[in-house]
Amino acid sequence: MKVIAAYLLAVLGGNTSPSAADIKEILGCVGADANDDRIEQLLSEIKGRDIVEVIAAGREKLASVPAGGGGAVAVAAAPGGAAADGPAAEAKKEEKEEEKEESDDVSGLLPLDLFFFLVF
């Protein structure tokens, strides 16, 4: 993501075709390490493409990515109107949080175009 962000910063700064040296310079300014392989991969995939078109393609792909949970969570009420706070309820909350943390990391599964969209 930092390589893509550096590329986009260069484009926003007026450089319509940033080079590997430009990206390395931007990353160096903030003390980030530059991975040459990732920079070359990005430049080869973006070569000859307009950044606006790449972002638009990412938006289209984002529309096809499932983003819903599908079901509502029912909360059982205890007598007197208070919510049930037993050990089972706590275990369910922890399990649900763990599932959410695991499902949030999809960076390795998304196409490059979608990464450009997500940066904005």
RAMO-V545009 format. One record per run of one state. SS is the DSSP state (a for helix, b for strand, c for the rest). FROM is the first residue (numbers start at 1). TO is the last residue. If there is no record, write none. Layout:
SS|FROM|TO, SS|FROM|TO
This chain:
c|1|1, a|2|12, c|13|19, a|20|29, c|30|35, a|36|46, c|47|50, a|51|63, c|64|76, b|77|77, c|78|82, b|83|83, c|84|86, a|87|104, c|105|111, a|112|119, c|120|120
